[in-house]
Amino acid sequence: MTFDDLSRRTGIEIPPLLQQLLASGPPDLASFPDFEWLGAEQAANDLDEWLDAKWQDGRRFLPFAQSGAGDAYCLAPLDGGAVGVAFVWHDDEESSVGHGSFADFVCAKFLEAFVDLSYLSDGDLSEPEMAERIAADVATVTAFMDDTETAAYLQALSRQPLVSRPFKTGPRARPEQVPSLMPQAEFEEDLKRFTRQDSAPFPVKARWDIEG
């Protein structure tokens, strides 16, 4: 079982950037909080038990990663032949295709890391080591990017000084000081470049609602 097999099964083409990452051996990507790559066998199991089009009213997905809670990062076809990325919640009745391409998804995840690196402080990394790890992840992934301008943009951000900045997790949340490579206002503005602003939600059938 390979991701090429899953591509043929779902009819979803694997984007070149993801194809190259899979072929090279997916990097750990500590820069992506709460992100775990799936192997092809595990992705096939998710299709069999949950995400196959026959369970999801004809909507097609190709899972390639998951959160610690079991939510799925999936390739999903868009109108016009493009392939976007959806984050399919395992315990919510609706999800959406948040990114118009796999490259946009990667950029958005890096920005989420740049604005708040506090999740890396749970390990044994010092702040200089956090910055080194982020820069290394960016260098690994951008080496496969065709868009040299976006690659240079991510590389430049990853080399910014790591400083303590205020960060709010929500509009009513109290600001907390976090290690950061970019201000939150800049993050929120730049993130718009890589997310679909008009992404309509779609229904998702939960795994436990599917009959065996």
DOSE-533365 format. One line per field, with one value per atom (N, C-alpha, C): residue number from 1; residue in one letter; atom name; x, y, z. Coordinates in steps of 0.02 Angstrom, whole numbers. Example, Ala and Ser with C-alpha at 12.3 -4.5 7.8 and 13.67 -1.06 7.14 Angstrom:
DOSE-533365
i <- 1	1	1	2	2	2 $
aa <- a	a	a	s	s	s $
at <- N	CA	C	N	CA	C $
x <- 660	615	660	642	684	645 $
y <- -284	-225	-165	-112	-53	2 $
z <- 390	390	390	354	357	394 $
This chain:
DOSE-533365
i <- 1	1	1	2	2	2	3	3	3	4	4	4	5	5	5	6	6	6	7	7	7	8	8	8	9	9	9	10	10	10	11	11	11	12	12	12	13	13	13	14	14	14	15	15	15	16	16	16	17	17	17	18	18	18	19	19	19	20	20	20	21	21	21	22	22	22	23	23	23	24	24	24	25	25	25	26	26	26	27	27	27	28	28	28	29	29	29	30	30	30	31	31	31	32	32	32	33	33	33	34	34	34	35	35	35	36	36	36	37	37	37	38	38	38	39	39	39	40	40	40	41	41	41	42	42	42	43	43	43	44	44	44	45	45	45	46	46	46	47	47	47	48	48	48	49	49	49	50	50	50	51	51	51	52	52	52	53	53	53	54	54	54	55	55	55	56	56	56	57	57	57	58	58	58	59	59	59	60	60	60	61	61	61	62	62	62	63	63	63	64	64	64	65	65	65	66	66	66	67	67	67	68	68	68	69	69	69	70	70	70	71	71	71	72	72	72	73	73	73	74	74	74	75	75	75	76	76	76	77	77	77	78	78	78	79	79	79	80	80	80	81	81	81	82	82	82	83	83	83	84	84	84	85	85	85	86	86	86	87	87	87	88	88	88	89	89	89	90	90	90	91	91	91	92	92	92	93	93	93	94	94	94	95	95	95	96	96	96	97	97	97	98	98	98	99	99	99	100	100	100	101	101	101	102	102	102	103	103	103	104	104	104	105	105	105	106	106	106	107	107	107	108	108	108	109	109	109	110	110	110	111	111	111	112	112	112	113	113	113	114	114	114	115	115	115	116	116	116	117	117	117	118	118	118	119	119	119	120	120	120	121	121	121	122	122	122	123	123	123	124	124	124	125	125	125	126	126	126	127	127	127	128	128	128	129	129	129	130	130	130	131	131	131	132	132	132	133	133	133	134	134	134	135	135	135	136	136	136	137	137	137	138	138	138	139	139	139	140	140	140	141	141	141	142	142	142	143	143	143	144	144	144	145	145	145	146	146	146	147	147	147	148	148	148	149	149	149	150	150	150	151	151	151	152	152	152	153	153	153	154	154	154	155	155	155	156	156	156	157	157	157	158	158	158	159	159	159	160	160	160	161	161	161	162	162	162	163	163	163	164	164	164	165	165	165	166	166	166	167	167	167	168	168	168	169	169	169	170	170	170	171	171	171	172	172	172	173	173	173	174	174	174	175	175	175	176	176	176	177	177	177	178	178	178	179	179	179	180	180	180	181	181	181	182	182	182	183	183	183	184	184	184	185	185	185	186	186	186	187	187	187	188	188	188	189	189	189	190	190	190	191	191	191	192	192	192	193	193	193	194	194	194	195	195	195	196	196	196	197	197	197	198	198	198	199	199	199	200	200	200	201	201	201	202	202	202	203	203	203	204	204	204	205	205	205	206	206	206	207	207	207	208	208	208	209	209	209	210	210	210	211	211	211	212	212	212 $
aa <- m	m	m	t	t	t	f	f	f	d	d	d	d	d	d	l	l	l	s	s	s	r	r	r	r	r	r	t	t	t	g	g	g	i	i	i	e	e	e	i	i	i	p	p	p	p	p	p	l	l	l	l	l	l	q	q	q	q	q	q	l	l	l	l	l	l	a	a	a	s	s	s	g	g	g	p	p	p	p	p	p	d	d	d	l	l	l	a	a	a	s	s	s	f	f	f	p	p	p	d	d	d	f	f	f	e	e	e	w	w	w	l	l	l	g	g	g	a	a	a	e	e	e	q	q	q	a	a	a	a	a	a	n	n	n	d	d	d	l	l	l	d	d	d	e	e	e	w	w	w	l	l	l	d	d	d	a	a	a	k	k	k	w	w	w	q	q	q	d	d	d	g	g	g	r	r	r	r	r	r	f	f	f	l	l	l	p	p	p	f	f	f	a	a	a	q	q	q	s	s	s	g	g	g	a	a	a	g	g	g	d	d	d	a	a	a	y	y	y	c	c	c	l	l	l	a	a	a	p	p	p	l	l	l	d	d	d	g	g	g	g	g	g	a	a	a	v	v	v	g	g	g	v	v	v	a	a	a	f	f	f	v	v	v	w	w	w	h	h	h	d	d	d	d	d	d	e	e	e	e	e	e	s	s	s	s	s	s	v	v	v	g	g	g	h	h	h	g	g	g	s	s	s	f	f	f	a	a	a	d	d	d	f	f	f	v	v	v	c	c	c	a	a	a	k	k	k	f	f	f	l	l	l	e	e	e	a	a	a	f	f	f	v	v	v	d	d	d	l	l	l	s	s	s	y	y	y	l	l	l	s	s	s	d	d	d	g	g	g	d	d	d	l	l	l	s	s	s	e	e	e	p	p	p	e	e	e	m	m	m	a	a	a	e	e	e	r	r	r	i	i	i	a	a	a	a	a	a	d	d	d	v	v	v	a	a	a	t	t	t	v	v	v	t	t	t	a	a	a	f	f	f	m	m	m	d	d	d	d	d	d	t	t	t	e	e	e	t	t	t	a	a	a	a	a	a	y	y	y	l	l	l	q	q	q	a	a	a	l	l	l	s	s	s	r	r	r	q	q	q	p	p	p	l	l	l	v	v	v	s	s	s	r	r	r	p	p	p	f	f	f	k	k	k	t	t	t	g	g	g	p	p	p	r	r	r	a	a	a	r	r	r	p	p	p	e	e	e	q	q	q	v	v	v	p	p	p	s	s	s	l	l	l	m	m	m	p	p	p	q	q	q	a	a	a	e	e	e	f	f	f	e	e	e	e	e	e	d	d	d	l	l	l	k	k	k	r	r	r	f	f	f	t	t	t	r	r	r	q	q	q	d	d	d	s	s	s	a	a	a	p	p	p	f	f	f	p	p	p	v	v	v	k	k	k	a	a	a	r	r	r	w	w	w	d	d	d	i	i	i	e	e	e	g	g	g $
at <- N	CA	C	N	CA	C	N	CA	C	N	CA	C	N	CA	C	N	CA	C	N	CA	C	N	CA	C	N	CA	C	N	CA	C	N	CA	C	N	CA	C	N	CA	C	N	CA	C	N	CA	C	N	CA	C	N	CA	C	N	CA	C	N	CA	C	N	CA	C	N	CA	C	N	CA	C	N	CA	C	N	CA	C	N	CA	C	N	CA	C	N	CA	C	N	CA	C	N	CA	C	N	CA	C	N	CA	C	N	CA	C	N	CA	C	N	CA	C	N	CA	C	N	CA	C	N	CA	C	N	CA	C	N	CA	C	N	CA	C	N	CA	C	N	CA	C	N	CA	C	N	CA	C	N	CA	C	N	CA	C	N	CA	C	N	CA	C	N	CA	C	N	CA	C	N	CA	C	N	CA	C	N	CA	C	N	CA	C	N	CA	C	N	CA	C	N	CA	C	N	CA	C	N	CA	C	N	CA	C	N	CA	C	N	CA	C	N	CA	C	N	CA	C	N	CA	C	N	CA	C	N	CA	C	N	CA	C	N	CA	C	N	CA	C	N	CA	C	N	CA	C	N	CA	C	N	CA	C	N	CA	C	N	CA	C	N	CA	C	N	CA	C	N	CA	C	N	CA	C	N	CA	C	N	CA	C	N	CA	C	N	CA	C	N	CA	C	N	CA	C	N	CA	C	N	CA	C	N	CA	C	N	CA	C	N	CA	C	N	CA	C	N	CA	C	N	CA	C	N	CA	C	N	CA	C	N	CA	C	N	CA	C	N	CA	C	N	CA	C	N	CA	C	N	CA	C	N	CA	C	N	CA	C	N	CA	C	N	CA	C	N	CA	C	N	CA	C	N	CA	C	N	CA	C	N	CA	C	N	CA	C	N	CA	C	N	CA	C	N	CA	C	N	CA	C	N	CA	C	N	CA	C	N	CA	C	N	CA	C	N	CA	C	N	CA	C	N	CA	C	N	CA	C	N	CA	C	N	CA	C	N	CA	C	N	CA	C	N	CA	C	N	CA	C	N	CA	C	N	CA	C	N	CA	C	N	CA	C	N	CA	C	N	CA	C	N	CA	C	N	CA	C	N	CA	C	N	CA	C	N	CA	C	N	CA	C	N	CA	C	N	CA	C	N	CA	C	N	CA	C	N	CA	C	N	CA	C	N	CA	C	N	CA	C	N	CA	C	N	CA	C	N	CA	C	N	CA	C	N	CA	C	N	CA	C	N	CA	C	N	CA	C	N	CA	C	N	CA	C	N	CA	C	N	CA	C	N	CA	C	N	CA	C	N	CA	C	N	CA	C	N	CA	C	N	CA	C	N	CA	C	N	CA	C	N	CA	C	N	CA	C	N	CA	C	N	CA	C	N	CA	C	N	CA	C	N	CA	C	N	CA	C	N	CA	C	N	CA	C	N	CA	C	N	CA	C	N	CA	C	N	CA	C	N	CA	C	N	CA	C	N	CA	C	N	CA	C	N	CA	C	N	CA	C	N	CA	C	N	CA	C	N	CA	C	N	CA	C	N	CA	C	N	CA	C	N	CA	C	N	CA	C	N	CA	C	N	CA	C	N	CA	C	N	CA	C	N	CA	C	N	CA	C	N	CA	C	N	CA	C	N	CA	C	N	CA	C	N	CA	C	N	CA	C	N	CA	C	N	CA	C $
x <- 42	0	44	31	68	18	43	0	-20	21	0	-61	-62	-121	-182	-174	-230	-252	-205	-222	-266	-249	-290	-358	-358	-421	-469	-444	-487	-497	-453	-456	-429	-389	-360	-286	-263	-192	-152	-96	-52	-11	-15	21	97	133	205	244	228	265	256	194	182	214	210	241	316	349	421	437	396	406	397	346	335	392	416	470	535	547	610	608	549	540	517	452	424	464	482	518	473	503	463	418	440	402	377	425	408	380	392	365	289	259	187	159	130	104	46	44	-10	-19	35	35	75	44	78	65	119	110	76	36	7	48	56	81	24	42	-10	-59	-36	-81	-131	-107	-152	-201	-178	-222	-276	-257	-305	-357	-334	-380	-430	-407	-452	-504	-484	-531	-582	-558	-602	-655	-633	-676	-714	-694	-721	-726	-672	-668	-679	-693	-707	-770	-773	-830	-897	-896	-958	-988	-945	-969	-986	-957	-962	-1004	-1057	-1105	-1070	-1021	-987	-929	-918	-862	-797	-746	-684	-629	-592	-535	-477	-416	-357	-318	-325	-291	-216	-176	-104	-72	-110	-84	-143	-128	-180	-157	-205	-190	-185	-163	-158	-226	-279	-346	-378	-345	-371	-409	-406	-433	-387	-415	-376	-360	-297	-276	-283	-324	-340	-332	-307	-315	-389	-414	-484	-490	-525	-532	-575	-557	-594	-621	-666	-691	-634	-636	-585	-524	-525	-469	-415	-419	-369	-378	-326	-329	-311	-359	-348	-335	-333	-322	-378	-410	-462	-437	-457	-446	-513	-519	-582	-585	-628	-634	-665	-639	-665	-729	-742	-798	-842	-842	-884	-925	-984	-1028	-1010	-966	-947	-872	-845	-775	-775	-715	-710	-642	-636	-572	-540	-494	-467	-412	-381	-324	-334	-317	-328	-275	-222	-169	-130	-92	-50	5	31	83	55	-7	-38	-46	-65	-71	-4	50	116	134	122	139	99	35	-7	17	36	60	125	169	231	216	170	154	126	84	57	113	166	223	263	273	314	286	220	189	189	195	193	229	290	331	326	278	276	265	232	220	286	340	404	438	413	444	425	377	359	414	459	515	576	633	696	731	698	731	737	796	805	776	769	742	787	854	895	886	876	864	796	746	681	689	725	735	773	822	861	817	773	730	680	651	605	641	699	736	755	773	790	730	672	611	594	599	583	632	695	745	731	711	696	638	584	523	529	557	560	608	653	698	659	597	555	503	501	450	468	419	429	424	385	375	434	484	545	532	484	469	440	392	363	414	456	508	555	574	619	584	519	480	480	467	468	537	588	657	676	657	674	639	576	540	571	591	618	685	717	782	776	714	704	725	744	762	701	713	660	653	594	583	518	509	446	397	337	285	218	171	103	66	27	-13	-80	-134	-202	-229	-252	-280	-351	-382	-450	-465	-519	-534	-545	-567	-580	-525	-476	-423	-375	-346	-296	-229	-194	-129	-80	-42	11	77	131	196	221	239	261	324	367	423	396	420	388	439	425	466	431	366	330	273	254	198	132	83	20	-18	-15	-51	-23	42	73	54	53	33	-39	-85	-155	-164	-126	-131	-101	-41	-8	-45	-78	-113	-168	-197	-250	-227	-162	-136	-142	-144	-138	-200	-253	-315	-373	-420	-479	-529	-542	-585	-659	-676	-747	-762	-727	-735	-798	-847	-910	-902	-933	-928	-968	-948	-984	-995	-1047	-1061	-1011	-995	-950	-985	-983	-1011	-956	-970	-920	-905	-844	-822	-870	-894	-936	-1008	-1025	-1091	-1093	-1036	-1031	-1039	-1084	-1097	-1043	-1020	-970	-997 $
y <- -60	0	62	108	170	228	289	347	352	326	323	278	222	178	216	255	292	348	376	427	397	338	305	285	264	243	302	359	417	461	455	499	569	574	638	638	684	687	714	683	707	766	824	883	871	902	890	900	952	964	907	884	827	764	754	696	693	751	753	742	769	758	684	653	582	539	557	518	524	582	594	567	546	527	589	592	654	679	743	771	771	771	770	831	888	950	967	974	998	1068	1102	1169	1169	1111	1107	1078	1120	1093	1045	992	943	914	889	864	800	747	683	656	639	609	541	524	457	415	351	305	286	259	241	190	143	92	123	169	202	247	282	323	280	222	176	153	142	121	176	239	295	300	286	285	229	170	113	125	155	160	226	277	343	389	398	453	435	372	354	389	405	441	406	340	303	318	338	356	430	471	544	576	542	570	590	550	562	611	644	691	651	669	631	664	623	645	596	622	580	602	567	588	577	625	618	631	658	672	677	681	687	727	750	782	727	746	698	670	708	686	643	637	596	634	701	741	731	735	717	777	782	828	790	817	780	823	792	822	817	869	870	906	877	909	972	1022	1084	1091	1136	1149	1172	1150	1170	1125	1072	1024	1035	1090	1102	1054	1046	1003	1046	1052	1091	1046	1076	1038	1055	1003	1009	980	1011	983	955	889	856	836	870	855	786	750	683	686	743	747	808	832	889	871	899	882	918	969	1006	1019	1022	1042	1086	1107	1147	1138	1156	1155	1223	1226	1290	1319	1276	1298	1276	1321	1306	1262	1247	1203	1175	1122	1095	1144	1181	1231	1286	1308	1357	1330	1267	1235	1237	1219	1219	1289	1339	1408	1430	1414	1433	1400	1337	1302	1332	1351	1383	1450	1489	1553	1543	1492	1477	1461	1430	1416	1479	1520	1580	1628	1633	1683	1661	1597	1572	1505	1507	1447	1415	1437	1413	1338	1308	1236	1196	1226	1192	1193	1237	1242	1184	1142	1083	1031	1035	988	1017	994	1015	1069	1098	1146	1215	1244	1313	1358	1422	1466	1468	1472	1468	1402	1347	1283	1282	1315	1320	1355	1411	1449	1408	1370	1328	1273	1245	1191	1217	1276	1306	1320	1351	1368	1305	1251	1189	1158	1160	1134	1174	1240	1282	1267	1260	1246	1179	1129	1063	1065	1098	1098	1144	1204	1252	1229	1183	1156	1122	1100	1066	1112	1175	1221	1248	1249	1279	1355	1381	1453	1481	1505	1529	1592	1633	1694	1677	1630	1609	1573	1532	1498	1549	1601	1652	1690	1702	1736	1695	1630	1587	1583	1577	1573	1636	1694	1757	1763	1744	1746	1698	1640	1590	1612	1661	1685	1748	1772	1831	1815	1866	1855	1829	1782	1756	1802	1833	1880	1864	1891	1882	1935	1912	1958	1938	1987	1970	1931	1882	1841	1825	1835	1820	1760	1710	1650	1660	1714	1730	1803	1830	1901	1923	1877	1896	1870	1837	1808	1863	1851	1897	1883	1935	1924	1887	1842	1807	1820	1824	1833	1765	1762	1699	1712	1661	1668	1669	1716	1728	1754	1740	1765	1822	1835	1888	1912	1976	2002	1971	1968	1936	1973	2040	2077	2061	2054	2035	1965	1920	1850	1847	1883	1880	1907	1958	1987	1940	1913	1869	1803	1779	1716	1717	1775	1780	1758	1765	1745	1670	1632	1559	1522	1558	1525	1547	1502	1517	1556	1618	1662	1646	1610	1597	1522	1487	1414	1396	1368	1349	1283	1277	1213	1158	1096	1039	989	948	900	842	817	760	708	646	592	565	564	542	468	449	379	331	352	306	302	346	342	299	271	231	157	124	54	11	-39	-84	-134 $
z <- 0	0	0	-46	-50	-59	-52	-64	-137	-182	-252	-260	-223	-224	-199	-145	-117	-164	-201	-250	-304	-328	-379	-350	-288	-256	-249	-228	-214	-275	-325	-382	-367	-313	-293	-308	-349	-366	-308	-293	-240	-266	-233	-256	-257	-302	-309	-243	-205	-143	-94	-86	-41	-69	-134	-164	-149	-154	-141	-67	-23	48	66	37	51	23	-36	-67	-29	2	38	109	131	201	238	256	283	344	345	403	464	523	585	591	566	568	638	684	751	747	691	681	674	661	655	720	762	825	814	853	852	782	753	684	681	655	648	578	541	475	482	433	428	379	394	344	297	239	189	217	256	284	332	374	421	385	332	292	259	235	204	255	317	370	385	386	397	342	280	225	234	251	258	313	369	427	433	392	407	346	309	262	189	174	105	81	17	-11	2	6	17	86	134	201	206	161	168	112	94	44	-21	-42	-105	-102	-45	-38	-30	-69	-70	-27	8	48	38	47	51	113	169	231	226	252	251	319	366	433	480	546	595	655	694	758	811	870	924	944	932	949	895	837	784	730	732	676	616	556	496	452	432	379	313	268	206	144	91	25	6	-27	-46	-113	-162	-227	-224	-264	-270	-342	-351	-418	-464	-526	-573	-574	-535	-536	-485	-446	-394	-336	-296	-236	-176	-130	-69	-10	49	111	160	186	237	302	357	424	445	445	459	532	570	642	652	701	713	755	788	834	821	760	742	680	674	619	554	559	499	497	437	425	363	341	280	249	185	151	162	208	230	186	144	104	32	-15	-85	-117	-80	-106	-46	-59	-6	12	-37	-22	23	11	55	126	131	197	234	200	231	255	213	231	292	294	350	415	411	471	496	450	472	506	478	509	579	588	655	704	680	723	736	685	693	746	749	793	866	879	948	953	977	983	1052	1092	1161	1166	1116	1118	1119	1092	1093	1162	1206	1272	1317	1295	1334	1334	1285	1282	1317	1296	1327	1286	1237	1194	1227	1221	1242	1186	1199	1147	1085	1092	1032	994	1030	998	963	992	959	891	892	830	779	801	755	725	765	741	689	703	655	589	592	531	492	528	495	459	491	460	397	402	344	287	303	251	217	256	228	179	200	160	99	109	54	-1	15	-37	-93	-78	-128	-160	-139	-165	-233	-279	-344	-341	-294	-286	-246	-282	-248	-207	-228	-190	-122	-120	-57	-14	-44	-7	26	-10	18	74	67	119	184	179	239	269	227	252	290	262	295	363	366	430	481	458	504	534	503	528	570	581	623	695	733	804	843	886	929	990	997	1052	1087	1146	1184	1161	1140	1116	1146	1151	1175	1121	1142	1096	1128	1090	1114	1076	1112	1080	1054	1073	1051	1065	1037	1044	1116	1159	1229	1276	1247	1289	1313	1370	1396	1361	1340	1306	1351	1321	1356	1319	1356	1325	1300	1236	1206	1164	1156	1110	1039	998	934	883	819	764	727	742	708	752	747	786	765	811	795	740	740	687	618	612	548	529	578	566	538	570	549	479	461	394	342	357	309	300	354	350	298	284	235	166	152	87	75	129	123	147	162	183	138	129	88	130	109	148	139	86	71	74	116	119	158	122	153	190	249	286	251	263	235	292	287	340	339	397	405	449	426	466	511	575	624	616	636	630	666	726	765	739	690	659	597	580	519	536	501	515	484	520	494	445 $
